[in-house]
Structures are given as C-alpha cells and as structure tokens.
C-alpha cells in the first residue's frame, strides 16, 4: 500500500478531536437573535454599496435625489442596528 494510506487504529482517527471541536464551536456560536442582527446589518451594508454605486453612475438628477434619500435611510437603519 502507498505511504499515508495505511489504516490507523480506531482510537487514533481523531474522532475525539472532532467531537471536542463540535462542542466548542456550539458553545461559542451566537444566538439566533444575534445572527439575525448580523445578517440584517450585512444586508443594509450591501444595499448601501449598491446605492452608492448607482449614485455615481446615474445621470438623471431626479433618480440621483431618490438614491441619495435611500442612502440616508440606509444610514439611519445602520445606526439603529449598531446602537442595539
């Protein structure tokens, strides 16, 4: 058999390490409410990037004004989430 492909004894497979890692990851994971806040914040930040990009490429002044209002609203939402 090729080197590195030999079967190790059952105790040396690292199964104990995988279980220990699983439990430590579960203990350190944030709760559902925190995950929801993180996702909402990331969503707002992505929307903000998209709106900023559209502001720079927009040629119609009315559309730019709408986008700037949207950007102001996104900033307000982001401030509200970070305050929590």
Buried (B, 14 or more C-beta within 10 A) or exposed (E): EEEEEEEEEEEEEEEEEEEEEEEEEEEEEEEEEEEEBEEEBEEBEEBBEEBEEBBEEBEEEEEBEBBBEBBEBBEEBBEEBEEE
